[in-house]
């Protein structure tokens, strides 16, 4: 089972410039969940429409993810950095154990 959520908690609460991170992360997360469910992978979708600050957001998302019996947590972000107008900057996968490094490498490559 996978639990997925877009990062942050409302428009303009993440990176913004060429795109609004939260708006686009919601679109991507919903589409990923749709694809996973179509492949018969049990997937939960969580979106924070409750928090009013960054201080509230992270604990709220963690609590919601922890309410599910999942094997993988996914949090979608579009972070800003120099050079984003001309090229992509890559993918990040955070793992808490080296036993997940192979899965992380496959995800980042995909």
Residue pairs with C-beta under 8 A, 6 or more apart in sequence:
1 41
1 42
1 43
1 44
1 68
1 69
1 70
1 71
1 72
2 36
2 41
2 42
2 43
2 44
2 70
2 71
2 72
2 73
2 74
3 43
3 44
3 46
3 65
3 68
3 70
3 72
3 73
3 74
4 29
4 32
4 33
4 36
4 43
4 44
4 45
4 46
4 73
4 74
4 75
4 76
5 29
5 45
5 46
5 47
5 48
5 61
5 64
5 65
5 74
5 75
5 76
6 22
6 25
6 26
6 28
6 29
6 47
6 75
6 76
6 77
7 14
7 21
7 22
7 25
7 61
7 75
7 76
7 77
8 14
8 21
8 22
8 25
8 48
8 54
8 57
8 77
9 22
9 48
9 49
9 50
9 51
9 52
9 54
9 56
9 57
9 60
10 22
10 48
10 49
10 51
11 20
11 22
11 23
12 20
12 22
13 22
13 54
13 57
14 20
14 21
14 22
14 25
14 77
14 78
15 21
15 77
15 78
15 79
15 80
17 80
17 84
18 84
18 85
19 78
21 77
21 78
21 79
21 80
24 78
25 76
25 77
25 78
26 47
28 76
29 45
29 47
29 74
29 76
30 45
32 74
32 76
33 43
33 45
36 43
37 43
44 68
44 70
46 61
46 64
46 65
48 57
48 60
48 61
48 64
50 56
50 60
51 57
51 60
61 75
65 73
79 89
81 89
83 89
90 108
91 107
91 108
92 108
93 104
93 105
93 107
93 108
94 104
95 101
95 103
95 104
